Amino acid sequence: MMLTSQILLWTAVIVQALLIAALARQVGVLHERIAPAGALTLHQKVALGEKATPMTLADMNGVGVAIGGQRQGRSQLLFFASPDCPMCKSLLPIVRSAARAEAGWLDIVVAGDGGKPGYLAMVRDHGLDAMPVVLSEALGRAFGVSKLPYAVLLDEEGRVASLGLVNSREHLESLFEAKERGVASIQEFLARRQAHNHQEA
């Protein structure tokens, strides 16, 4: 009786181990199939590699901020946000962290087009004093911004390196990766890779 129960117990343990191994394999397969989350590109007025029209805008303190143009080896990230946008507010600490982490090569400008009091409160509440905040409807129109939060990364020559709707840290970081890969977004990179794989197949 004891021997029978031991055999049944070990049989159950072995079956359970095999099931766990099969499930682990399926999780691995699914993980390979899921594409990394990148910033979502919308219908925009500018294209990858296009040189943005340089402009100088006054920040909240009245200091001129150069947008686009030659930047002496530095890139520029335009982060479009609004005090009325909950997602924008949740991303501001991430933007602030990115400004510190990428300070060696990147300058970040927060942009919007609403009333100044709201943006002053946003600057105060989210500790944005160290980065310029500009209010310009023309700037948003120039890059075809229709939804927030949105970001545009300009390279050292003032050309559009990557852009898209950003809803998370991963989306924001994907813009940096897209710039390195020479694509507008991670989605474009994945589409190109998939097309290349189909051609080789």
C-alpha positions as CSV (number, residue, x, y, z in Angstrom):
1,M,0.0,0.0,0.0
2,M,2.8,2.4,1.0
3,L,4.7,1.5,-2.2
4,T,1.7,2.1,-4.4
5,S,1.1,5.6,-2.9
6,Q,4.8,6.4,-3.3
7,I,4.6,5.4,-7.0
8,L,1.5,7.5,-7.5
9,L,3.0,10.5,-5.8
10,W,6.2,10.4,-7.9
11,T,4.2,9.9,-11.0
12,A,2.2,13.0,-10.2
13,V,5.4,15.0,-9.5
14,I,6.9,13.9,-12.8
15,V,3.7,14.8,-14.8
16,Q,3.6,18.2,-13.0
17,A,7.3,18.9,-13.9
18,L,6.6,18.0,-17.5
19,L,3.6,20.4,-17.6
20,I,5.6,23.2,-16.1
21,A,8.4,22.7,-18.6
22,A,5.9,22.8,-21.5
23,L,4.3,26.0,-20.1
24,A,7.7,27.6,-19.7
25,R,8.5,26.8,-23.3
26,Q,5.2,28.4,-24.5
27,V,6.0,31.5,-22.4
28,G,9.4,31.7,-24.1
29,V,7.8,31.4,-27.6
30,L,5.2,34.1,-26.8
31,H,8.0,36.4,-25.5
32,E,9.9,36.1,-28.7
33,R,6.8,36.9,-30.7
34,I,5.8,40.0,-28.8
35,A,7.4,43.1,-30.3
36,P,9.1,45.7,-28.0
37,A,6.8,48.7,-27.2
38,G,7.9,51.7,-29.0
39,A,6.6,55.2,-29.4
40,L,3.6,55.2,-31.7
41,T,3.9,57.3,-34.8
42,L,0.8,59.1,-36.0
43,H,0.1,60.9,-39.2
44,Q,2.7,63.7,-39.0
45,K,3.8,66.6,-41.2
46,V,7.5,65.8,-40.9
47,A,9.5,62.8,-42.1
48,L,12.6,61.1,-40.8
49,G,15.7,62.9,-41.8
50,E,13.8,66.1,-42.6
51,K,15.5,69.3,-41.4
52,A,13.3,71.1,-39.0
53,T,12.9,74.8,-39.6
54,P,15.0,76.5,-36.9
55,M,13.2,78.9,-34.6
56,T,13.9,80.7,-31.4
57,L,11.1,80.8,-28.7
58,A,11.0,82.5,-25.4
59,D,10.8,80.2,-22.4
60,M,8.7,80.8,-19.2
61,N,11.4,83.2,-18.0
62,G,11.6,85.1,-21.2
63,V,15.0,83.5,-22.2
64,G,15.3,82.6,-25.9
65,V,15.5,78.9,-26.7
66,A,16.8,77.7,-30.1
67,I,14.8,74.9,-31.6
68,G,16.4,72.9,-34.3
69,G,19.5,74.0,-36.3
70,Q,23.1,73.0,-35.8
71,R,23.7,72.0,-32.2
72,Q,27.5,71.3,-31.9
73,G,27.2,67.6,-31.4
74,R,24.1,67.6,-29.2
75,S,20.6,66.3,-29.9
76,Q,17.4,67.9,-28.8
77,L,14.2,66.3,-27.5
78,L,11.0,68.2,-27.7
79,F,8.5,66.8,-25.2
80,F,4.9,68.2,-25.9
81,A,2.8,68.2,-22.7
82,S,-0.1,69.9,-21.1
83,P,-1.0,70.6,-17.4
84,D,-4.5,69.1,-18.2
85,C,-3.0,65.8,-19.4
86,P,-2.8,63.1,-16.7
87,M,-0.5,61.0,-18.8
88,C,1.8,63.9,-19.4
89,K,2.1,64.5,-15.6
90,S,2.9,60.9,-15.0
91,L,5.7,61.1,-17.6
92,L,7.3,64.3,-16.4
93,P,9.4,62.6,-13.7
94,I,10.7,60.2,-16.4
95,V,11.5,63.1,-18.7
96,R,13.3,64.8,-15.8
97,S,15.3,61.6,-15.1
98,A,16.2,61.2,-18.8
99,A,17.5,64.8,-18.8
100,R,20.0,63.9,-16.1
101,A,20.8,60.4,-17.5
102,E,21.4,61.6,-21.1
103,A,22.9,65.0,-20.3
104,G,26.1,64.1,-22.1
105,W,24.4,64.3,-25.5
106,L,20.8,65.5,-25.1
107,D,19.0,68.7,-24.4
108,I,15.3,68.5,-23.5
109,V,12.7,71.2,-24.1
110,V,9.1,70.9,-22.7
111,A,6.6,72.4,-25.1
112,G,3.0,73.3,-25.0
113,D,0.5,75.9,-26.2
114,G,-1.9,76.5,-23.3
115,G,-2.2,79.3,-20.7
116,K,1.0,80.3,-18.9
117,P,-0.4,80.0,-15.3
118,G,-1.1,76.3,-15.8
119,Y,2.4,75.7,-17.1
120,L,4.0,77.7,-14.3
121,A,2.2,75.4,-11.8
122,M,3.3,72.4,-13.8
123,V,6.9,73.6,-13.6
124,R,6.7,74.2,-9.9
125,D,4.8,70.9,-9.0
126,H,7.1,68.7,-11.1
127,G,10.5,70.4,-10.5
128,L,11.1,71.4,-14.2
129,D,13.1,74.5,-13.3
130,A,16.3,73.0,-14.8
131,M,14.8,72.6,-18.3
132,P,13.3,75.2,-20.6
133,V,9.5,75.2,-21.1
134,V,8.2,77.0,-24.2
135,L,4.6,77.8,-25.2
136,S,4.0,77.9,-28.9
137,E,1.1,76.7,-31.0
138,A,3.3,77.1,-34.1
139,L,5.8,74.6,-32.8
140,G,3.2,72.0,-32.3
141,R,1.8,72.6,-35.8
142,A,5.2,72.4,-37.3
143,F,5.6,68.8,-36.1
144,G,2.0,67.8,-36.7
145,V,1.3,67.2,-33.0
146,S,-2.3,66.1,-32.5
147,K,-2.2,64.0,-29.3
148,L,-0.3,64.3,-26.1
149,P,2.1,63.4,-24.7
150,Y,4.2,63.5,-27.9
151,A,8.0,63.7,-28.4
152,V,10.3,64.7,-31.3
153,L,14.0,63.9,-31.3
154,L,16.2,66.2,-33.4
155,D,19.7,65.1,-34.2
156,E,22.9,67.2,-34.1
157,E,22.1,68.7,-37.5
158,G,18.6,69.6,-36.5
159,R,17.1,66.8,-38.6
160,V,14.2,64.7,-37.3
161,A,15.8,61.5,-35.9
162,S,12.6,59.9,-34.4
163,L,9.2,60.9,-33.1
164,G,6.0,59.6,-31.8
165,L,3.3,59.4,-29.1
166,V,4.8,58.4,-25.8
167,N,2.9,56.8,-22.9
168,S,5.7,55.2,-20.9
169,R,9.4,55.2,-20.2
170,E,9.8,52.4,-22.8
171,H,8.2,54.6,-25.4
172,L,10.5,57.5,-24.6
173,E,13.7,55.4,-24.6
174,S,12.6,53.8,-27.9
175,L,13.0,57.2,-29.5
176,F,16.7,57.1,-28.5
177,E,17.1,53.6,-29.9
178,A,15.3,54.5,-33.1
179,K,17.7,57.3,-33.6
180,E,20.6,54.9,-33.2
181,R,19.0,52.5,-35.8
182,G,18.2,55.3,-38.3
183,V,14.4,54.8,-38.2
184,A,11.5,57.0,-37.2
185,S,10.2,54.5,-34.7
186,I,10.8,51.0,-33.4
187,Q,7.7,49.9,-35.3
188,E,9.4,51.0,-38.5
189,F,12.5,49.0,-37.6
190,L,10.5,45.9,-36.9
191,A,8.5,46.3,-40.1
192,R,11.8,46.6,-42.1
193,R,13.3,43.5,-40.3
194,Q,10.1,41.5,-41.0
195,A,10.2,42.5,-44.7
196,H,13.8,41.5,-44.9
197,N,13.1,38.1,-43.2
198,H,10.3,37.5,-45.8
199,Q,12.6,38.3,-48.6
200,E,15.2,35.8,-47.3
201,A,12.6,33.1,-46.7
